[in-house]
C-alpha cells in the first residue's frame, strides 16, 4: 500500500482541485481530507456519511466546586485565561492552554480539567471509494491529533478492504496539521503557483518535506500567468533535486466546473484537466515501482 499527500505552502493554489482529480483517476484507493480546519473536499466527492463520531481533543479548565475566591489561579495562570470577580472566577476557554496549574494549585479543588468536544470525524462512502474526513470546531485546537486519528482509520480500512493506495488532501501551510498529514507517507505532491507569495510559501513547505526525507514532486498551477516566476520555481527545483511533475495552464473551465461541484478531469474540453491526467500517469509510474 502506498500513500500520497497533496500539499501546498498556502491556501488557494489548487491543492484540493488536484487531490480530487487524483482520487477520481485512481483505482482501489481510500480518500482522506486532512484539511480539518477548512474541509471542502466533501463538496466535490459528495459522500454518504456512514459513521459520525465526536472528536474529543484537549481538556479545558472548568469550575466544578466551591470557589473561595483566593485568587491563586488567576495569579499563576500564564495565559491570562482566568479573571476574578466579586463572587467567583471566570475561565476564558479560548485562552486556556490546558496546562493544569489552576487545578493543581486550587486549595478547594474547585477547578478541574475536563475533556472537551472539539469536532467530528466521518467514515463515508462515495461513488469512487471510501472517504474519511473531519471537521474541527471554530477556534478548536489539536488539528494534528484529529488528522492522525482519521489517517489511522483510513489505514485500517485500506488494509481491511485490500486497497493499495491512500490519497490525502493535506492542510496548507507548515503547521502541526500538515506535519501529521505527511508523517509516514511515500510521496508528497506540492502544488504551487507563480506568485511572490506562492514562491515564498512553496520554499517553506519544501523544506518540511525535505526534513522528513519524503520524495516530493512539484506541480506548478496556472504556470502561464507569470512565466518569469515559473522559471524561478523551475530553477529552484532543479537546484534542489525536486522534480516538476507538471505545469497546469490557467483555465477558466476550472472555476466553472468547481462552481457546479464537478471534478475538472471529467471535463474532456479542459486543458487543465488534460494536464492533470498526464501528471497522474507519471505518478502512477512511481507507484508501480
C-alpha positions in Angstrom: 0.0 0.0 0.0 1.3 3.5 -0.9 0.3 6.9 0.5 0.3 10.2 -1.4 -0.3 13.6 0.3 -1.2 16.6 -1.8 0.0 19.8 -0.1 0.7 23.5 -0.6 2.5 26.2 1.2 -0.5 28.5 1.1 -4.2 28.3 0.5 -5.8 28.8 -2.8 -3.2 27.2 -5.0 -5.5 24.4 -6.3 -4.5 21.7 -3.9 -8.0 20.3 -3.4 -8.7 20.5 -7.1 -5.7 18.4 -7.8 -6.4 15.9 -5.0 -10.0 15.4 -6.1 -8.8 14.7 -9.6 -6.2 12.1 -8.4 -8.9 10.4 -6.3 -11.2 10.3 -9.4 -8.5 8.9 -11.7 -7.1 6.3 -9.2 -8.3 2.8 -8.7 -8.5 0.9 -5.4 -7.9 4.0 -3.3 -9.1 5.4 0.1 -9.5 9.2 0.1 -8.7 11.3 3.2 -9.3 15.1 3.7 -6.8 16.2 6.3 -7.6 19.9 5.9 -9.7 19.6 9.1 -9.7 23.4 9.8 -11.3 24.2 6.4 -12.6 20.9 5.0 -14.1 21.2 1.5 -13.1 18.0 -0.4 -16.5 16.6 0.5 -18.2 19.1 -1.7 -16.7 17.5 -4.8 -16.9 13.9 -3.6 -20.5 14.1 -2.4 -20.1 11.4 0.3 -22.8 9.4 2.1 -21.9 9.5 5.8 -22.0 6.0 7.3 -20.5 6.8 10.7 -20.2 10.1 12.6 -18.2 10.3 15.8 -17.3 13.1 18.1 -13.7 14.2 18.4 -12.5 14.8 22.0 -9.4 16.9 21.9 -7.6 18.6 24.8 -9.2 19.3 28.2 -10.2 22.7 29.3 -10.3 24.2 32.8 -13.8 24.4 34.4 -15.2 25.5 37.7 -16.8 22.5 39.3 -16.8 23.2 43.0 -17.0 25.9 45.7 -14.5 28.7 44.9 -13.3 30.7 47.9 -12.0 33.4 45.6 -8.4 33.2 46.9 -7.0 34.5 43.6 -4.1 32.0 43.4 -5.2 30.5 40.0 -5.5 34.0 38.4 -2.1 34.9 39.7 -0.4 31.8 38.4 -2.2 31.5 35.0 0.5 32.4 32.4 -2.2 32.7 29.6 -4.5 35.3 31.3 -7.3 32.8 30.9 -8.7 33.4 34.5 -10.3 36.5 35.7 -11.5 37.2 39.3 -15.0 38.5 40.0 -16.5 39.5 43.3 -18.1 36.1 43.9 -16.3 33.6 41.7 -13.7 33.2 39.0 -14.3 33.1 35.3 -12.3 31.0 32.8 -11.9 32.0 29.1 -11.7 28.7 27.3 -10.3 30.3 24.2 -7.2 31.4 26.2 -6.9 28.2 28.3 -3.9 26.1 27.2 -4.8 23.1 29.4 -1.6 23.4 31.4 -3.3 22.3 34.7 -1.7 24.8 37.0 -5.1 26.1 38.2 -6.3 22.6 39.0 -3.1 21.8 40.9 -3.0 25.0 42.9 -6.7 25.3 43.9 -7.0 24.7 47.7 -10.7 23.6 47.5 -10.4 21.5 44.3 -12.9 23.9 42.6 -11.2 23.7 39.2 -10.9 20.5 37.1 -9.6 19.9 33.6 -12.5 18.3 31.6 -12.2 16.8 28.1 -13.9 18.9 25.5 -15.6 18.0 22.3 -13.7 19.8 19.5 -15.1 18.5 16.3 -16.4 15.5 14.4 -15.0 12.9 12.1 -16.8 10.8 9.5 -16.4 7.5 7.7 -18.2 7.9 4.4 -18.7 6.2 1.1 -18.6 7.8 -2.3 -19.2 6.7 -5.9 -15.4 6.3 -6.2 -14.5 4.6 -2.9 -14.2 5.1 0.9 -13.7 8.7 2.1 -12.5 9.7 5.6 -12.9 13.3 6.6 -13.5 15.5 9.6 -14.4 19.0 10.8 -12.8 20.9 13.6 -15.0 23.3 15.6 -14.2 27.0 15.1 -11.4 28.1 17.4 -10.7 24.5 18.5 -7.2 23.2 18.7 -5.4 19.8 18.2 -5.9 19.7 14.5 -2.8 17.5 14.3 -4.3 15.0 16.7 -7.5 14.9 14.6 -5.5 14.4 11.4 -3.7 11.5 12.9 -7.0 10.0 14.0 -8.6 10.0 10.6 -5.4 8.8 8.9 -5.3 5.8 11.2 -8.9 5.0 10.3 -8.1 5.3 6.6 -5.2 2.8 7.0 -7.4 0.3 8.9 -10.0 0.5 6.1 -7.3 0.2 3.4 -5.9 -3.0 5.0 -9.3 -4.5 5.7 -10.6 -3.9 2.2 -7.3 -4.6 0.4 -6.9 -1.1 -1.0 -3.5 -0.4 -2.5 -3.5 3.4 -2.2 -4.4 6.2 0.2 -4.7 9.7 -1.3 -4.6 12.5 1.2 -5.7 16.1 0.7 -3.3 17.8 3.2 -3.7 21.1 5.0 -2.0 24.2 3.6 1.0 25.8 5.4 3.6 24.3 7.7 1.7 23.8 11.0 1.0 20.7 13.0 -1.8 19.5 10.7 0.5 19.4 7.7 3.2 17.5 9.7 0.5 15.0 10.7 -0.6 14.8 7.0 3.0 14.0 5.9 4.0 11.5 8.6 4.9 8.2 7.1 3.7 8.9 3.5 5.6 7.6 0.4 5.2 10.7 -1.8 4.2 14.4 -1.5 2.9 16.4 -4.3 3.5 20.1 -3.7 1.1 22.4 -5.5 2.3 26.0 -6.0 1.7 29.0 -8.2 4.0 31.5 -9.9 3.3 34.4 -7.5 5.6 36.0 -5.0 3.7 34.6 -2.0 3.3 31.3 -3.8 7.1 31.0 -4.3 7.9 32.1 -0.7 5.5 29.6 0.9 6.5 26.8 -1.5 10.1 27.1 -0.3 8.9 26.7 3.3 6.8 23.6 2.7 9.6 22.1 0.5 12.0 22.4 3.5 9.4 20.5 5.6 9.2 17.6 3.2 13.0 17.6 2.9 13.4 17.4 6.6 11.1 14.3 6.7 13.0 12.8 3.8 9.9 12.5 1.7 10.1 12.1 -2.1 8.4 15.3 -3.4 7.0 16.2 -6.7 6.2 19.8 -7.7 3.1 20.9 -9.7 3.0 24.5 -10.9 -0.6 25.6 -11.2 -1.6 28.4 -13.5 2.1 28.4 -14.7 1.3 30.8 -17.6 0.1 33.8 -15.6 3.8 34.8 -14.9 6.4 32.9 -16.8 9.3 34.7 -15.1 8.1 33.4 -11.7 7.5 30.0 -13.2 11.2 29.9 -14.4 12.3 30.9 -10.9 10.3 28.0 -9.5 11.8 25.5 -12.0 15.3 26.8 -11.3 14.8 26.3 -7.6 13.5 22.7 -8.2 16.4 21.9 -10.4 19.0 23.1 -7.9 17.3 21.2 -5.1 16.7 17.9 -6.9 12.9 18.3 -6.9 11.0 17.0 -10.0 8.5 19.3 -11.6 5.9 16.7 -12.5 3.6 19.0 -14.3 2.6 22.6 -15.2 -1.1 23.3 -15.3 -2.3 26.2 -17.5 -4.7 28.8 -16.4 -8.1 27.5 -17.4 -11.5 29.3 -16.8 -13.2 25.9 -17.0 -11.7 25.1 -13.6 -13.8 27.6 -11.5 -16.8 26.9 -13.8 -16.7 23.2 -13.0 -16.0 23.8 -9.3 -19.0 26.1 -9.0 -21.1 23.2 -10.3 -19.4 20.7 -7.9 -17.7 18.8 -10.8 -14.2 17.4 -10.8 -12.2 19.0 -13.5 -10.8 15.8 -15.1 -14.4 14.9 -16.0 -14.5 17.9 -18.4 -12.9 16.5 -21.6 -12.6 20.0 -23.1 -10.5 21.4 -20.2 -6.8 21.9 -20.9 -6.1 21.9 -17.1 -7.9 18.6 -16.8 -5.8 17.1 -19.6 -2.6 18.1 -17.9 -3.7 16.7 -14.6 -4.4 13.4 -16.3 -0.8 13.5 -17.6 0.5 14.3 -14.1 -1.4 11.3 -12.7 0.0 9.0 -15.4 3.5 10.0 -14.3 2.7 9.4 -10.6 1.3 6.0 -11.4 4.6 5.0 -12.8 6.3 5.8 -9.4 3.5 3.9 -7.5 4.2 0.8 -9.5 7.9 0.7 -8.6 
